[in-house]
Amino acid sequence: MTISWNLPTIGAIQRTNVILVAITALLLAYFVSQQAAIGCLLGGAVVIANLFALAILGRLALAVASGGASAGAKLGTLAIPLKLFILVALVYLVFTHAHIDGMGFGLGVLTQMTAIIIETGRAVVRPAS
């Protein structure tokens, strides 16, 4: 086994995450309840959307910063924490108004960390290009 400095792509992480969310939701629906499965799907959707938005904002911030426009770079970096506050507010509203299953939601969120670990492992053992 050769160890290289390859990094996983965001697309690979997202694909693995979608698969993990689907498997986890199916297992929860079969062994626990439909509410837990729905919570898992919602938690997975939140982290997938969050990583997608973070990737877009990061690319925009880097593009503006490389162009030399310092005011645009400051606004781009300000948008990243603002996205986090909006995400937290939306999750709070979902929990208080929709009464979703917290365990299922938590498992759906944890699938992203699992996907990152899986894809990092795959990138490390992949031959260097």
VENFEN-V524430 format. One record per residue. N is the residue number from 1. RES is the residue in one small letter. SS is DSSP state (hx for helix, st for strand, lp for the rest). Layout:
n->N res->RES ss->SS
n->N res->RES ss->SS
//
This chain:
n->1 res->m ss->lp
n->2 res->t ss->lp
n->3 res->i ss->lp
n->4 res->s ss->lp
n->5 res->w ss->lp
n->6 res->n ss->lp
n->7 res->l ss->lp
n->8 res->p ss->lp
n->9 res->t ss->lp
n->10 res->i ss->hx
n->11 res->g ss->hx
n->12 res->a ss->hx
n->13 res->i ss->hx
n->14 res->q ss->hx
n->15 res->r ss->hx
n->16 res->t ss->hx
n->17 res->n ss->hx
n->18 res->v ss->hx
n->19 res->i ss->hx
n->20 res->l ss->hx
n->21 res->v ss->hx
n->22 res->a ss->hx
n->23 res->i ss->hx
n->24 res->t ss->hx
n->25 res->a ss->hx
n->26 res->l ss->hx
n->27 res->l ss->hx
n->28 res->l ss->hx
n->29 res->a ss->hx
n->30 res->y ss->hx
n->31 res->f ss->hx
n->32 res->v ss->lp
n->33 res->s ss->lp
n->34 res->q ss->hx
n->35 res->q ss->hx
n->36 res->a ss->hx
n->37 res->a ss->hx
n->38 res->i ss->hx
n->39 res->g ss->hx
n->40 res->c ss->hx
n->41 res->l ss->hx
n->42 res->l ss->hx
n->43 res->g ss->hx
n->44 res->g ss->hx
n->45 res->a ss->hx
n->46 res->v ss->hx
n->47 res->v ss->hx
n->48 res->i ss->hx
n->49 res->a ss->hx
n->50 res->n ss->hx
n->51 res->l ss->hx
n->52 res->f ss->hx
n->53 res->a ss->hx
n->54 res->l ss->hx
n->55 res->a ss->hx
n->56 res->i ss->hx
n->57 res->l ss->hx
n->58 res->g ss->hx
n->59 res->r ss->hx
n->60 res->l ss->hx
n->61 res->a ss->hx
n->62 res->l ss->hx
n->63 res->a ss->hx
n->64 res->v ss->hx
n->65 res->a ss->hx
n->66 res->s ss->hx
n->67 res->g ss->lp
n->68 res->g ss->lp
n->69 res->a ss->lp
n->70 res->s ss->hx
n->71 res->a ss->hx
n->72 res->g ss->hx
n->73 res->a ss->hx
n->74 res->k ss->hx
n->75 res->l ss->hx
n->76 res->g ss->hx
n->77 res->t ss->hx
n->78 res->l ss->hx
n->79 res->a ss->hx
n->80 res->i ss->hx
n->81 res->p ss->hx
n->82 res->l ss->hx
n->83 res->k ss->hx
n->84 res->l ss->hx
n->85 res->f ss->hx
n->86 res->i ss->hx
n->87 res->l ss->hx
n->88 res->v ss->hx
n->89 res->a ss->hx
n->90 res->l ss->hx
n->91 res->v ss->hx
n->92 res->y ss->hx
n->93 res->l ss->hx
n->94 res->v ss->hx
n->95 res->f ss->hx
n->96 res->t ss->hx
n->97 res->h ss->hx
n->98 res->a ss->hx
n->99 res->h ss->lp
n->100 res->i ss->lp
n->101 res->d ss->lp
n->102 res->g ss->hx
n->103 res->m ss->hx
n->104 res->g ss->hx
n->105 res->f ss->hx
n->106 res->g ss->hx
n->107 res->l ss->hx
n->108 res->g ss->hx
n->109 res->v ss->hx
n->110 res->l ss->hx
n->111 res->t ss->hx
n->112 res->q ss->hx
n->113 res->m ss->hx
n->114 res->t ss->hx
n->115 res->a ss->hx
n->116 res->i ss->hx
n->117 res->i ss->hx
n->118 res->i ss->hx
n->119 res->e ss->hx
n->120 res->t ss->hx
n->121 res->g ss->hx
n->122 res->r ss->hx
n->123 res->a ss->hx
n->124 res->v ss->hx
n->125 res->v ss->hx
n->126 res->r ss->lp
n->127 res->p ss->lp
n->128 res->a ss->lp
n->129 res->s ss->lp
//
